[in-house]
Amino acid sequence: MHPLGATISLSLVAAVLFAFGNHCAKRALADTDSATVTLYQIGTVTLLYWLASPLFMQAEYWVSGALFMLILIGLFRPLISSNLGTAGTRILGPTISSTMSATGPLVGVTLGVLLLGESLSWQGVVGTVGIVSAVATLSWRGNANRAWPAIALLLPFAAAMVRASSHAVAKIGLESIPSPLFVALVTYSVSFPLALLYDRVRGHKIDHRALPRRCLGWMMLSGALYAGAVMSLNTALLNGDLVVVSPVLACTPFFTLLLGLLVFNEANLDRRTIFAVSLVVPSVALIALSG
């Protein structure tokens, strides 16, 4: 397969796996809160990567200068980005929060050009704008409550910045440590103790022993899906450009809605969905033509 085609395919696989994981997490949220779901997701991903580590671990990875960049990613993502996104949704509501989060691919493309020196064709520009427009269209519900301070808009935007920046730093790290799984293992191994600490000190305590088995199952399945998604994402970053990966990965909300419609019976096909599909498909095709 052509390298660009492989990069787009891996990014699409990551987006679909993230979307499936989102639906599993939604079911877990019926029995617990978002911070607990995030804790179990991070823990499951970390465990799976360590179980697989004999297959990819090399001693020289631990002495690479890029290791510190991977640790830096783990300090912020996924724990900080998840909590920023949750706080934005709580204050702004899902409509405005999701719309602001749709700026993520624009940030990623900008970092790819300015920080990594990647080139961006007109097809890539149009494709990125098309995907951002589709995600914003899917997110918008109208009649949103505006009783919030303007500075609260920084919460979902900061979450998008953290995600996009972590992808850029991971791309740099992969140039020195060409192992998508090791990069993910380090970042999640740093994030998991932080998630445990946050669970201990936050005001709302959860009795983990009282969690229903179905909730534990949904959280662990969600984490397993995210583990596969991150592996696909890092492999795409290893072999391709951020200006391609970032906008394609931003199709995750589109796949989340599509899975809700076709698999989980949670959505209806309306004009907004049809319009979003008509934007996403040609947008991804344009990005594919950019090479």
C-alpha positions as CSV (number, residue, x, y, z in Angstrom):
1,M,0.0,0.0,0.0
2,H,1.1,3.6,-0.8
3,P,2.6,5.2,2.4
4,L,-0.1,8.0,2.3
5,G,-2.8,5.4,1.9
6,A,-1.5,3.4,4.9
7,T,-1.4,6.6,7.0
8,I,-5.0,7.5,6.2
9,S,-6.1,3.9,6.8
10,L,-4.4,3.6,10.2
11,S,-5.8,7.0,11.2
12,L,-9.3,5.9,10.2
13,V,-8.9,2.7,12.1
14,A,-7.9,4.7,15.2
15,A,-10.9,7.0,14.7
16,V,-13.3,4.0,14.5
17,L,-11.8,2.3,17.6
18,F,-12.0,5.6,19.5
19,A,-15.7,5.8,18.5
20,F,-16.4,2.3,19.6
21,G,-14.6,3.0,22.9
22,N,-16.8,6.2,23.3
23,H,-19.9,4.1,23.1
24,C,-18.6,1.6,25.7
25,A,-17.6,4.4,28.0
26,K,-21.1,5.9,27.7
27,R,-22.6,2.7,28.9
28,A,-20.2,2.6,31.9
29,L,-21.3,6.2,32.8
30,A,-24.7,4.9,33.7
31,D,-23.2,3.4,36.9
32,T,-20.3,5.8,37.7
33,D,-18.7,9.2,36.9
34,S,-16.4,10.2,34.1
35,A,-13.3,10.4,36.3
36,T,-13.7,6.8,37.4
37,V,-14.2,5.7,33.8
38,T,-11.1,7.6,32.7
39,L,-9.1,5.9,35.6
40,Y,-10.1,2.4,34.5
41,Q,-9.5,3.2,30.8
42,I,-6.0,4.4,31.5
43,G,-5.3,1.4,33.8
44,T,-6.6,-1.1,31.2
45,V,-4.5,0.5,28.5
46,T,-1.4,0.5,30.7
47,L,-1.9,-3.1,31.7
48,L,-2.3,-4.3,28.1
49,Y,0.8,-2.5,26.9
50,W,2.9,-3.9,29.7
51,L,1.6,-7.4,29.0
52,A,2.6,-6.9,25.4
53,S,6.0,-5.3,26.2
54,P,8.2,-8.4,25.8
55,L,7.2,-8.4,22.1
56,F,8.6,-4.9,21.5
57,M,10.8,-3.7,24.4
58,Q,14.4,-2.9,23.7
59,A,16.9,-1.7,26.4
60,E,18.2,1.2,24.3
61,Y,14.7,2.8,24.3
62,W,15.1,3.6,28.0
63,V,18.3,5.7,27.5
64,S,17.0,7.6,24.5
65,G,16.8,11.4,24.9
66,A,13.3,11.2,23.5
67,L,12.1,9.4,26.6
68,F,11.7,12.7,28.4
69,M,9.4,14.0,25.7
70,L,7.2,10.9,26.2
71,I,7.1,11.4,29.9
72,L,6.0,15.0,29.2
73,I,3.1,13.7,27.1
74,G,2.0,11.4,30.0
75,L,1.9,14.3,32.4
76,F,-0.9,16.0,30.3
77,R,-2.6,13.3,28.2
78,P,-5.0,11.6,28.5
79,L,-5.7,12.6,32.2
80,I,-5.5,16.4,31.9
81,S,-7.1,16.6,28.4
82,S,-10.0,14.4,29.5
83,N,-10.7,16.5,32.6
84,L,-10.5,19.7,30.6
85,G,-12.9,18.4,28.1
86,T,-15.3,17.1,30.8
87,A,-15.1,20.5,32.6
88,G,-15.9,22.3,29.3
89,T,-18.9,20.1,28.7
90,R,-20.2,20.7,32.3
91,I,-19.9,24.5,32.1
92,L,-20.6,25.2,28.4
93,G,-22.8,22.2,27.5
94,P,-22.0,19.6,24.9
95,T,-22.9,21.8,21.9
96,I,-20.4,24.6,22.4
97,S,-17.8,22.4,24.0
98,S,-17.8,19.9,21.1
99,T,-17.7,22.7,18.6
100,M,-14.7,24.3,20.2
101,S,-13.0,20.9,20.4
102,A,-13.4,20.6,16.6
103,T,-10.6,23.1,16.3
104,G,-8.2,20.3,17.2
105,P,-7.2,19.3,13.6
106,L,-6.5,23.0,12.8
107,V,-4.1,23.1,15.7
108,G,-2.6,19.8,14.7
109,V,-2.1,20.9,11.1
110,T,-0.6,24.2,12.3
111,L,1.9,22.4,14.5
112,G,2.7,20.0,11.7
113,V,3.7,22.8,9.4
114,L,5.4,25.2,11.9
115,L,7.0,22.7,14.3
116,L,7.7,19.7,12.2
117,G,8.3,21.4,8.9
118,E,5.6,19.4,7.0
119,S,4.1,20.6,3.8
120,L,0.4,21.3,3.3
121,S,-1.2,21.2,-0.1
122,W,-4.4,23.0,-1.1
123,Q,-6.2,19.6,-1.0
124,G,-5.1,19.1,2.6
125,V,-6.3,22.6,3.5
126,V,-9.7,22.1,1.9
127,G,-10.0,18.6,3.4
128,T,-9.1,19.8,6.9
129,V,-11.6,22.6,6.8
130,G,-14.3,20.2,5.5
131,I,-13.8,17.8,8.4
132,V,-13.8,20.6,11.0
133,S,-17.0,21.9,9.4
134,A,-18.6,18.4,9.5
135,V,-17.6,17.9,13.2
136,A,-19.0,21.3,14.1
137,T,-22.2,20.5,12.3
138,L,-22.7,17.2,14.1
139,S,-22.0,18.9,17.4
140,W,-24.3,21.9,17.0
141,R,-27.8,21.5,18.6
142,G,-29.0,25.1,18.8
143,N,-30.6,26.9,21.7
144,A,-27.5,26.4,23.8
145,N,-27.4,27.9,27.3
146,R,-25.2,31.0,27.3
147,A,-25.0,31.6,31.0
148,W,-21.3,31.0,31.3
149,P,-18.2,33.3,31.4
150,A,-16.4,33.8,28.1
151,I,-13.1,32.5,29.6
152,A,-14.8,29.0,29.9
153,L,-14.4,28.7,26.1
154,L,-10.7,28.1,26.9
155,L,-11.5,24.7,28.5
156,P,-12.4,22.7,25.4
157,F,-9.9,24.6,23.3
158,A,-7.2,23.8,25.9
159,A,-8.2,20.1,25.7
160,A,-7.9,20.2,21.9
161,M,-4.5,22.0,22.2
162,V,-3.2,19.3,24.6
163,R,-4.3,16.5,22.3
164,A,-2.8,18.1,19.2
165,S,0.4,19.0,21.0
166,S,0.8,15.5,22.3
167,H,0.5,14.1,18.8
168,A,3.2,16.5,17.6
169,V,5.6,15.6,20.5
170,A,4.8,11.9,19.9
171,K,5.8,12.3,16.3
172,I,9.1,13.8,17.3
173,G,9.7,11.0,19.8
174,L,8.9,8.4,17.2
175,E,11.8,9.6,15.1
176,S,14.2,8.6,17.9
177,I,12.2,5.6,19.2
178,P,10.5,4.0,16.3
179,S,8.1,1.9,18.4
180,P,4.5,3.0,18.5
181,L,3.8,0.6,21.4
182,F,6.7,1.8,23.5
183,V,5.7,5.4,23.1
184,A,2.2,4.6,24.2
185,L,3.5,2.5,27.1
186,V,5.6,5.3,28.5
187,T,2.9,8.0,28.3
188,Y,0.2,5.8,29.9
189,S,2.6,4.5,32.5
190,V,3.2,8.1,33.6
191,S,-0.5,9.0,33.4
192,F,-1.9,6.1,35.4
193,P,-0.3,7.0,38.7
194,L,-1.5,10.5,38.2
195,A,-5.0,9.2,37.6
196,L,-4.8,7.1,40.8
197,L,-3.6,10.1,42.8
198,Y,-6.5,12.2,41.4
199,D,-9.0,9.5,42.4
200,R,-7.6,9.6,45.9
201,V,-7.7,13.4,46.4
202,R,-10.8,14.5,44.6
203,G,-13.8,15.4,46.7
204,H,-16.3,12.8,45.3
205,K,-15.2,9.4,46.5
206,I,-16.1,6.2,44.6
207,D,-16.5,2.8,46.3
208,H,-14.7,0.7,43.6
209,R,-15.8,-2.6,45.2
210,A,-19.4,-1.6,44.8
211,L,-19.2,-1.0,41.0
212,P,-21.4,-3.4,39.0
213,R,-19.7,-6.0,36.9
214,R,-21.3,-4.6,33.8
215,C,-19.8,-1.2,34.5
216,L,-16.3,-2.8,35.0
217,G,-16.7,-4.7,31.8
218,W,-17.7,-1.6,29.8
219,M,-14.8,0.4,31.2
220,M,-12.2,-2.3,30.5
221,L,-13.6,-2.9,27.0
222,S,-13.4,0.8,26.4
223,G,-9.8,0.9,27.6
224,A,-8.9,-2.1,25.3
225,L,-10.4,-0.3,22.3
226,Y,-8.5,2.8,23.2
227,A,-5.3,0.8,23.4
228,G,-5.8,-0.4,19.9
229,A,-6.7,3.1,18.7
230,V,-3.6,4.6,20.2
231,M,-1.4,1.9,18.7
232,S,-2.9,2.6,15.3
233,L,-2.6,6.4,15.8
234,N,1.1,6.1,16.8
235,T,1.8,3.8,13.8
236,A,0.2,6.4,11.5
237,L,2.4,9.1,13.1
238,L,5.5,7.0,12.7
239,N,4.9,6.5,9.0
240,G,3.1,9.6,8.0
241,D,2.7,13.4,8.5
242,L,0.7,15.0,11.3
243,V,-1.0,17.2,8.7
244,V,-2.6,14.0,7.4
245,V,-3.2,12.1,10.6
246,S,-4.7,15.0,12.6
247,P,-7.7,15.9,10.4
248,V,-8.5,12.2,9.6
249,L,-8.5,11.3,13.3
250,A,-10.9,14.2,13.9
251,C,-13.5,12.1,12.2
252,T,-14.0,10.3,15.5
253,P,-17.3,12.1,16.3
254,F,-18.6,11.3,12.9
255,F,-17.9,7.6,13.4
256,T,-19.4,7.8,16.9
257,L,-22.6,9.1,15.5
258,L,-22.6,6.6,12.6
259,L,-22.1,3.7,15.0
260,G,-24.9,5.0,17.2
261,L,-27.1,5.0,14.1
262,L,-26.1,1.7,12.6
263,V,-25.0,-0.4,15.5
264,F,-26.3,0.9,18.8
265,N,-29.7,2.3,17.7
266,E,-29.0,5.6,19.4
267,A,-29.3,8.2,16.6
268,N,-31.6,9.1,13.8
269,L,-30.6,10.0,10.3
270,D,-31.4,13.7,9.8
271,R,-30.3,16.4,7.4
272,R,-27.4,17.4,9.7
273,T,-26.0,13.9,9.5
274,I,-26.5,13.7,5.8
275,F,-24.7,17.0,5.4
276,A,-21.8,15.9,7.6
277,V,-21.4,12.7,5.6
278,S,-21.4,14.7,2.4
279,L,-18.5,16.7,3.9
280,V,-16.4,14.0,5.6
281,V,-16.2,11.6,2.7
282,P,-14.9,14.0,0.0
283,S,-12.7,15.7,2.7
284,V,-10.9,12.5,3.5
285,A,-10.6,11.8,-0.3
286,L,-9.0,15.2,-0.8
287,I,-6.5,14.6,2.0
288,A,-5.7,11.3,0.2
289,L,-5.1,13.2,-3.0
290,S,-2.8,15.6,-1.2
291,G,0.2,13.3,-1.7
